[in-house]
Amino acid sequence: MRVAGKAVLGWDMGAAFALANALDLNPMVVAELLPELEAVMVRRINEKIEASD
């Protein structure tokens, strides 16, 4: 994850693609779905961080 202060900015996409490759997932499908998943997860994580402050 890329983090600045108390906020998550995004995922390490290199690591995410390496994990997908290790799981033998289709790289084209991963490239299509991963940005949407990242956006939702980053929002949710930051909401939880804000709520815990």
mmCIF file of the N, C-alpha and C atoms, coordinates in Angstrom:
data_MODEL
# 
_entry.id   MODEL 
# 
loop_
_atom_site.group_PDB 
_atom_site.id 
_atom_site.type_symbol 
_atom_site.label_atom_id 
_atom_site.label_alt_id 
_atom_site.label_comp_id 
_atom_site.label_asym_id 
_atom_site.label_entity_id 
_atom_site.label_seq_id 
_atom_site.pdbx_PDB_ins_code 
_atom_site.Cartn_x 
_atom_site.Cartn_y 
_atom_site.Cartn_z 
_atom_site.occupancy 
_atom_site.B_iso_or_equiv 
_atom_site.pdbx_formal_charge 
_atom_site.auth_seq_id 
_atom_site.auth_comp_id 
_atom_site.auth_asym_id 
_atom_site.auth_atom_id 
_atom_site.pdbx_PDB_model_num 
ATOM 1   N N  . MET A 1 1  ? 0.834   -1.177  0.000   1.00 0.00 ? 1  MET A N  1 
ATOM 2   C CA . MET A 1 1  ? 0.000   0.000   0.000   1.00 0.00 ? 1  MET A CA 1 
ATOM 3   C C  . MET A 1 1  ? 0.876   1.237   0.000   1.00 0.00 ? 1  MET A C  1 
ATOM 4   N N  . ARG A 1 2  ? 0.395   2.251   -0.665  1.00 0.00 ? 2  ARG A N  1 
ATOM 5   C CA . ARG A 1 2  ? 1.038   3.565   -0.602  1.00 0.00 ? 2  ARG A CA 1 
ATOM 6   C C  . ARG A 1 2  ? 0.291   4.372   0.456   1.00 0.00 ? 2  ARG A C  1 
ATOM 7   N N  . VAL A 1 3  ? 1.035   4.885   1.434   1.00 0.00 ? 3  VAL A N  1 
ATOM 8   C CA . VAL A 1 3  ? 0.415   5.582   2.558   1.00 0.00 ? 3  VAL A CA 1 
ATOM 9   C C  . VAL A 1 3  ? 1.063   6.947   2.716   1.00 0.00 ? 3  VAL A C  1 
ATOM 10  N N  . ALA A 1 4  ? 0.236   7.954   3.046   1.00 0.00 ? 4  ALA A N  1 
ATOM 11  C CA . ALA A 1 4  ? 0.718   9.299   3.351   1.00 0.00 ? 4  ALA A CA 1 
ATOM 12  C C  . ALA A 1 4  ? 0.053   9.740   4.637   1.00 0.00 ? 4  ALA A C  1 
ATOM 13  N N  . GLY A 1 5  ? 0.836   9.901   5.684   1.00 0.00 ? 5  GLY A N  1 
ATOM 14  C CA . GLY A 1 5  ? 0.251   10.269  6.969   1.00 0.00 ? 5  GLY A CA 1 
ATOM 15  C C  . GLY A 1 5  ? -0.677  9.178   7.456   1.00 0.00 ? 5  GLY A C  1 
ATOM 16  N N  . LYS A 1 6  ? -1.952  9.540   7.626   1.00 0.00 ? 6  LYS A N  1 
ATOM 17  C CA . LYS A 1 6  ? -2.941  8.560   8.077   1.00 0.00 ? 6  LYS A CA 1 
ATOM 18  C C  . LYS A 1 6  ? -3.904  8.178   6.961   1.00 0.00 ? 6  LYS A C  1 
ATOM 19  N N  . ALA A 1 7  ? -3.498  8.327   5.721   1.00 0.00 ? 7  ALA A N  1 
ATOM 20  C CA . ALA A 1 7  ? -4.377  7.997   4.591   1.00 0.00 ? 7  ALA A CA 1 
ATOM 21  C C  . ALA A 1 7  ? -3.688  7.021   3.646   1.00 0.00 ? 7  ALA A C  1 
ATOM 22  N N  . VAL A 1 8  ? -4.460  6.082   3.167   1.00 0.00 ? 8  VAL A N  1 
ATOM 23  C CA . VAL A 1 8  ? -3.977  5.146   2.147   1.00 0.00 ? 8  VAL A CA 1 
ATOM 24  C C  . VAL A 1 8  ? -4.220  5.787   0.784   1.00 0.00 ? 8  VAL A C  1 
ATOM 25  N N  . LEU A 1 9  ? -3.195  5.828   -0.044  1.00 0.00 ? 9  LEU A N  1 
ATOM 26  C CA . LEU A 1 9  ? -3.306  6.428   -1.370  1.00 0.00 ? 9  LEU A CA 1 
ATOM 27  C C  . LEU A 1 9  ? -3.573  5.395   -2.459  1.00 0.00 ? 9  LEU A C  1 
ATOM 28  N N  . GLY A 1 10 ? -3.130  4.183   -2.256  1.00 0.00 ? 10 GLY A N  1 
ATOM 29  C CA . GLY A 1 10 ? -3.351  3.154   -3.267  1.00 0.00 ? 10 GLY A CA 1 
ATOM 30  C C  . GLY A 1 10 ? -2.592  1.886   -2.939  1.00 0.00 ? 10 GLY A C  1 
ATOM 31  N N  . TRP A 1 11 ? -2.757  0.930   -3.789  1.00 0.00 ? 11 TRP A N  1 
ATOM 32  C CA . TRP A 1 11 ? -2.076  -0.355  -3.635  1.00 0.00 ? 11 TRP A CA 1 
ATOM 33  C C  . TRP A 1 11 ? -0.789  -0.366  -4.424  1.00 0.00 ? 11 TRP A C  1 
ATOM 34  N N  . ASP A 1 12 ? 0.105   -1.256  -4.071  1.00 0.00 ? 12 ASP A N  1 
ATOM 35  C CA . ASP A 1 12 ? 1.306   -1.525  -4.842  1.00 0.00 ? 12 ASP A CA 1 
ATOM 36  C C  . ASP A 1 12 ? 0.875   -2.459  -5.978  1.00 0.00 ? 12 ASP A C  1 
ATOM 37  N N  . MET A 1 13 ? 0.678   -1.879  -7.151  1.00 0.00 ? 13 MET A N  1 
ATOM 38  C CA . MET A 1 13 ? 0.144   -2.665  -8.275  1.00 0.00 ? 13 MET A CA 1 
ATOM 39  C C  . MET A 1 13 ? 1.117   -3.744  -8.732  1.00 0.00 ? 13 MET A C  1 
ATOM 40  N N  . GLY A 1 14 ? 2.412   -3.500  -8.595  1.00 0.00 ? 14 GLY A N  1 
ATOM 41  C CA . GLY A 1 14 ? 3.385   -4.534  -8.944  1.00 0.00 ? 14 GLY A CA 1 
ATOM 42  C C  . GLY A 1 14 ? 3.189   -5.772  -8.089  1.00 0.00 ? 14 GLY A C  1 
ATOM 43  N N  . ALA A 1 15 ? 2.989   -5.556  -6.802  1.00 0.00 ? 15 ALA A N  1 
ATOM 44  C CA . ALA A 1 15 ? 2.750   -6.681  -5.887  1.00 0.00 ? 15 ALA A CA 1 
ATOM 45  C C  . ALA A 1 15 ? 1.414   -7.346  -6.186  1.00 0.00 ? 15 ALA A C  1 
ATOM 46  N N  . ALA A 1 16 ? 0.406   -6.541  -6.504  1.00 0.00 ? 16 ALA A N  1 
ATOM 47  C CA . ALA A 1 16 ? -0.910  -7.102  -6.811  1.00 0.00 ? 16 ALA A CA 1 
ATOM 48  C C  . ALA A 1 16 ? -0.849  -7.984  -8.063  1.00 0.00 ? 16 ALA A C  1 
ATOM 49  N N  . PHE A 1 17 ? -0.129  -7.526  -9.084  1.00 0.00 ? 17 PHE A N  1 
ATOM 50  C CA . PHE A 1 17 ? -0.001  -8.336  -10.297 1.00 0.00 ? 17 PHE A CA 1 
ATOM 51  C C  . PHE A 1 17 ? 0.863   -9.569  -10.055 1.00 0.00 ? 17 PHE A C  1 
ATOM 52  N N  . ALA A 1 18 ? 1.873   -9.453  -9.207  1.00 0.00 ? 18 ALA A N  1 
ATOM 53  C CA . ALA A 1 18 ? 2.692   -10.623 -8.876  1.00 0.00 ? 18 ALA A CA 1 
ATOM 54  C C  . ALA A 1 18 ? 1.851   -11.675 -8.152  1.00 0.00 ? 18 ALA A C  1 
ATOM 55  N N  . LEU A 1 19 ? 0.994   -11.221 -7.242  1.00 0.00 ? 19 LEU A N  1 
ATOM 56  C CA . LEU A 1 19 ? 0.104   -12.147 -6.535  1.00 0.00 ? 19 LEU A CA 1 
ATOM 57  C C  . LEU A 1 19 ? -0.868  -12.807 -7.514  1.00 0.00 ? 19 LEU A C  1 
ATOM 58  N N  . ALA A 1 20 ? -1.428  -12.010 -8.413  1.00 0.00 ? 20 ALA A N  1 
ATOM 59  C CA . ALA A 1 20 ? -2.353  -12.560 -9.413  1.00 0.00 ? 20 ALA A CA 1 
ATOM 60  C C  . ALA A 1 20 ? -1.642  -13.596 -10.284 1.00 0.00 ? 20 ALA A C  1 
ATOM 61  N N  . ASN A 1 21 ? -0.416  -13.307 -10.648 1.00 0.00 ? 21 ASN A N  1 
ATOM 62  C CA . ASN A 1 21 ? 0.364   -14.252 -11.458 1.00 0.00 ? 21 ASN A CA 1 
ATOM 63  C C  . ASN A 1 21 ? 0.625   -15.538 -10.680 1.00 0.00 ? 21 ASN A C  1 
ATOM 64  N N  . ALA A 1 22 ? 0.959   -15.400 -9.400  1.00 0.00 ? 22 ALA A N  1 
ATOM 65  C CA . ALA A 1 22 ? 1.207   -16.588 -8.572  1.00 0.00 ? 22 ALA A CA 1 
ATOM 66  C C  . ALA A 1 22 ? -0.054  -17.433 -8.422  1.00 0.00 ? 22 ALA A C  1 
ATOM 67  N N  . LEU A 1 23 ? -1.213  -16.764 -8.460  1.00 0.00 ? 23 LEU A N  1 
ATOM 68  C CA . LEU A 1 23 ? -2.486  -17.491 -8.372  1.00 0.00 ? 23 LEU A CA 1 
ATOM 69  C C  . LEU A 1 23 ? -2.970  -17.971 -9.734  1.00 0.00 ? 23 LEU A C  1 
ATOM 70  N N  . ASP A 1 24 ? -2.150  -17.743 -10.762 1.00 0.00 ? 24 ASP A N  1 
ATOM 71  C CA . ASP A 1 24 ? -2.438  -18.162 -12.136 1.00 0.00 ? 24 ASP A CA 1 
ATOM 72  C C  . ASP A 1 24 ? -3.733  -17.536 -12.665 1.00 0.00 ? 24 ASP A C  1 
ATOM 73  N N  . LEU A 1 25 ? -3.949  -16.266 -12.333 1.00 0.00 ? 25 LEU A N  1 
ATOM 74  C CA . LEU A 1 25 ? -5.108  -15.537 -12.840 1.00 0.00 ? 25 LEU A CA 1 
ATOM 75  C C  . LEU A 1 25 ? -4.783  -14.930 -14.195 1.00 0.00 ? 25 LEU A C  1 
ATOM 76  N N  . ASN A 1 26 ? -5.782  -14.761 -15.006 1.00 0.00 ? 26 ASN A N  1 
ATOM 77  C CA . ASN A 1 26 ? -5.618  -14.173 -16.325 1.00 0.00 ? 26 ASN A CA 1 
ATOM 78  C C  . ASN A 1 26 ? -5.202  -12.711 -16.161 1.00 0.00 ? 26 ASN A C  1 
ATOM 79  N N  . PRO A 1 27 ? -4.025  -12.321 -16.675 1.00 0.00 ? 27 PRO A N  1 
ATOM 80  C CA . PRO A 1 27 ? -3.548  -10.949 -16.474 1.00 0.00 ? 27 PRO A CA 1 
ATOM 81  C C  . PRO A 1 27 ? -4.454  -9.889  -17.111 1.00 0.00 ? 27 PRO A C  1 
ATOM 82  N N  . MET A 1 28 ? -5.133  -10.216 -18.190 1.00 0.00 ? 28 MET A N  1 
ATOM 83  C CA . MET A 1 28 ? -6.040  -9.255  -18.814 1.00 0.00 ? 28 MET A CA 1 
ATOM 84  C C  . MET A 1 28 ? -7.248  -8.976  -17.923 1.00 0.00 ? 28 MET A C  1 
ATOM 85  N N  . VAL A 1 29 ? -7.758  -10.006 -17.282 1.00 0.00 ? 29 VAL A N  1 
ATOM 86  C CA . VAL A 1 29 ? -8.889  -9.843  -16.367 1.00 0.00 ? 29 VAL A CA 1 
ATOM 87  C C  . VAL A 1 29 ? -8.446  -9.043  -15.147 1.00 0.00 ? 29 VAL A C  1 
ATOM 88  N N  . VAL A 1 30 ? -7.277  -9.358  -14.625 1.00 0.00 ? 30 VAL A N  1 
ATOM 89  C CA . VAL A 1 30 ? -6.750  -8.639  -13.467 1.00 0.00 ? 30 VAL A CA 1 
ATOM 90  C C  . VAL A 1 30 ? -6.564  -7.163  -13.808 1.00 0.00 ? 30 VAL A C  1 
ATOM 91  N N  . ALA A 1 31 ? -6.004  -6.868  -14.970 1.00 0.00 ? 31 ALA A N  1 
ATOM 92  C CA . ALA A 1 31 ? -5.786  -5.479  -15.384 1.00 0.00 ? 31 ALA A CA 1 
ATOM 93  C C  . ALA A 1 31 ? -7.108  -4.730  -15.526 1.00 0.00 ? 31 ALA A C  1 
ATOM 94  N N  . GLU A 1 32 ? -8.147  -5.421  -15.897 1.00 0.00 ? 32 GLU A N  1 
ATOM 95  C CA . GLU A 1 32 ? -9.460  -4.802  -16.064 1.00 0.00 ? 32 GLU A CA 1 
ATOM 96  C C  . GLU A 1 32 ? -10.146 -4.547  -14.716 1.00 0.00 ? 32 GLU A C  1 
ATOM 97  N N  . LEU A 1 33 ? -10.043 -5.491  -13.799 1.00 0.00 ? 33 LEU A N  1 
ATOM 98  C CA . LEU A 1 33 ? -10.787 -5.404  -12.541 1.00 0.00 ? 33 LEU A CA 1 
ATOM 99  C C  . LEU A 1 33 ? -10.036 -4.720  -11.401 1.00 0.00 ? 33 LEU A C  1 
ATOM 100 N N  . LEU A 1 34 ? -8.729  -4.820  -11.394 1.00 0.00 ? 34 LEU A N  1 
ATOM 101 C CA . LEU A 1 34 ? -7.948  -4.338  -10.260 1.00 0.00 ? 34 LEU A CA 1 
ATOM 102 C C  . LEU A 1 34 ? -8.117  -2.849  -9.961  1.00 0.00 ? 34 LEU A C  1 
ATOM 103 N N  . PRO A 1 35 ? -8.127  -1.954  -10.934 1.00 0.00 ? 35 PRO A N  1 
ATOM 104 C CA . PRO A 1 35 ? -8.302  -0.530  -10.601 1.00 0.00 ? 35 PRO A CA 1 
ATOM 105 C C  . PRO A 1 35 ? -9.615  -0.233  -9.879  1.00 0.00 ? 35 PRO A C  1 
ATOM 106 N N  . GLU A 1 36 ? -10.691 -0.886  -10.271 1.00 0.00 ? 36 GLU A N  1 
ATOM 107 C CA . GLU A 1 36 ? -11.975 -0.679  -9.596  1.00 0.00 ? 36 GLU A CA 1 
ATOM 108 C C  . GLU A 1 36 ? -11.935 -1.217  -8.169  1.00 0.00 ? 36 GLU A C  1 
ATOM 109 N N  . LEU A 1 37 ? -11.358 -2.390  -8.001  1.00 0.00 ? 37 LEU A N  1 
ATOM 110 C CA . LEU A 1 37 ? -11.234 -2.964  -6.660  1.00 0.00 ? 37 LEU A CA 1 
ATOM 111 C C  . LEU A 1 37 ? -10.365 -2.078  -5.770  1.00 0.00 ? 37 LEU A C  1 
ATOM 112 N N  . GLU A 1 38 ? -9.268  -1.589  -6.319  1.00 0.00 ? 38 GLU A N  1 
ATOM 113 C CA . GLU A 1 38 ? -8.376  -0.721  -5.553  1.00 0.00 ? 38 GLU A CA 1 
ATOM 114 C C  . GLU A 1 38 ? -9.108  0.529   -5.076  1.00 0.00 ? 38 GLU A C  1 
ATOM 115 N N  . ALA A 1 39 ? -9.864  1.161   -5.956  1.00 0.00 ? 39 ALA A N  1 
ATOM 116 C CA . ALA A 1 39 ? -10.566 2.395   -5.599  1.00 0.00 ? 39 ALA A CA 1 
ATOM 117 C C  . ALA A 1 39 ? -11.540 2.175   -4.453  1.00 0.00 ? 39 ALA A C  1 
ATOM 118 N N  . VAL A 1 40 ? -12.300 1.099   -4.513  1.00 0.00 ? 40 VAL A N  1 
ATOM 119 C CA . VAL A 1 40 ? -13.269 0.811   -3.452  1.00 0.00 ? 40 VAL A CA 1 
ATOM 120 C C  . VAL A 1 40 ? -12.549 0.499   -2.147  1.00 0.00 ? 40 VAL A C  1 
ATOM 121 N N  . MET A 1 41 ? -11.534 -0.328  -2.198  1.00 0.00 ? 41 MET A N  1 
ATOM 122 C CA . MET A 1 41 ? -10.833 -0.718  -0.974  1.00 0.00 ? 41 MET A CA 1 
ATOM 123 C C  . MET A 1 41 ? -10.113 0.464   -0.331  1.00 0.00 ? 41 MET A C  1 
ATOM 124 N N  . VAL A 1 42 ? -9.507  1.325   -1.122  1.00 0.00 ? 42 VAL A N  1 
ATOM 125 C CA . VAL A 1 42 ? -8.829  2.496   -0.567  1.00 0.00 ? 42 VAL A CA 1 
ATOM 126 C C  . VAL A 1 42 ? -9.844  3.402   0.132   1.00 0.00 ? 42 VAL A C  1 
ATOM 127 N N  . ARG A 1 43 ? -11.000 3.607   -0.495  1.00 0.00 ? 43 ARG A N  1 
ATOM 128 C CA . ARG A 1 43 ? -12.050 4.418   0.146   1.00 0.00 ? 43 ARG A CA 1 
ATOM 129 C C  . ARG A 1 43 ? -12.479 3.818   1.474   1.00 0.00 ? 43 ARG A C  1 
ATOM 130 N N  . ARG A 1 44 ? -12.723 2.523   1.477   1.00 0.00 ? 44 ARG A N  1 
ATOM 131 C CA . ARG A 1 44 ? -13.192 1.851   2.698   1.00 0.00 ? 44 ARG A CA 1 
ATOM 132 C C  . ARG A 1 44 ? -12.136 1.893   3.813   1.00 0.00 ? 44 ARG A C  1 
ATOM 133 N N  . ILE A 1 45 ? -10.901 1.651   3.460   1.00 0.00 ? 45 ILE A N  1 
ATOM 134 C CA . ILE A 1 45 ? -9.825  1.692   4.457   1.00 0.00 ? 45 ILE A CA 1 
ATOM 135 C C  . ILE A 1 45 ? -9.711  3.091   5.050   1.00 0.00 ? 45 ILE A C  1 
ATOM 136 N N  . ASN A 1 46 ? -9.760  4.115   4.195   1.00 0.00 ? 46 ASN A N  1 
ATOM 137 C CA . ASN A 1 46 ? -9.660  5.482   4.692   1.00 0.00 ? 46 ASN A CA 1 
ATOM 138 C C  . ASN A 1 46 ? -10.866 5.860   5.553   1.00 0.00 ? 46 ASN A C  1 
ATOM 139 N N  . GLU A 1 47 ? -12.040 5.350   5.225   1.00 0.00 ? 47 GLU A N  1 
ATOM 140 C CA . GLU A 1 47 ? -13.218 5.582   6.073   1.00 0.00 ? 47 GLU A CA 1 
ATOM 141 C C  . GLU A 1 47 ? -13.014 4.973   7.458   1.00 0.00 ? 47 GLU A C  1 
ATOM 142 N N  . LYS A 1 48 ? -12.448 3.774   7.499   1.00 0.00 ? 48 LYS A N  1 
ATOM 143 C CA . LYS A 1 48 ? -12.212 3.120   8.792   1.00 0.00 ? 48 LYS A CA 1 
ATOM 144 C C  . LYS A 1 48 ? -11.153 3.876   9.588   1.00 0.00 ? 48 LYS A C  1 
ATOM 145 N N  . ILE A 1 49 ? -10.130 4.385   8.921   1.00 0.00 ? 49 ILE A N  1 
ATOM 146 C CA . ILE A 1 49 ? -9.108  5.168   9.600   1.00 0.00 ? 49 ILE A CA 1 
ATOM 147 C C  . ILE A 1 49 ? -9.724  6.424   10.200  1.00 0.00 ? 49 ILE A C  1 
ATOM 148 N N  . GLU A 1 50 ? -10.555 7.118   9.426   1.00 0.00 ? 50 GLU A N  1 
ATOM 149 C CA . GLU A 1 50 ? -11.207 8.328   9.921   1.00 0.00 ? 50 GLU A CA 1 
ATOM 150 C C  . GLU A 1 50 ? -12.119 8.029   11.101  1.00 0.00 ? 50 GLU A C  1 
ATOM 151 N N  . ALA A 1 51 ? -12.836 6.927   11.032  1.00 0.00 ? 51 ALA A N  1 
ATOM 152 C CA . ALA A 1 51 ? -13.781 6.571   12.104  1.00 0.00 ? 51 ALA A CA 1 
ATOM 153 C C  . ALA A 1 51 ? -13.045 6.212   13.397  1.00 0.00 ? 51 ALA A C  1 
ATOM 154 N N  . SER A 1 52 ? -11.840 5.695   13.293  1.00 0.00 ? 52 SER A N  1 
ATOM 155 C CA . SER A 1 52 ? -11.113 5.297   14.493  1.00 0.00 ? 52 SER A CA 1 
ATOM 156 C C  . SER A 1 52 ? -10.395 6.450   15.164  1.00 0.00 ? 52 SER A C  1 
ATOM 157 N N  . ASP A 1 53 ? -10.311 7.591   14.498  1.00 0.00 ? 53 ASP A N  1 
ATOM 158 C CA . ASP A 1 53 ? -9.631  8.773   15.087  1.00 0.00 ? 53 ASP A CA 1 
ATOM 159 C C  . ASP A 1 53 ? -10.494 9.491   16.079  1.00 0.00 ? 53 ASP A C  1 
# 
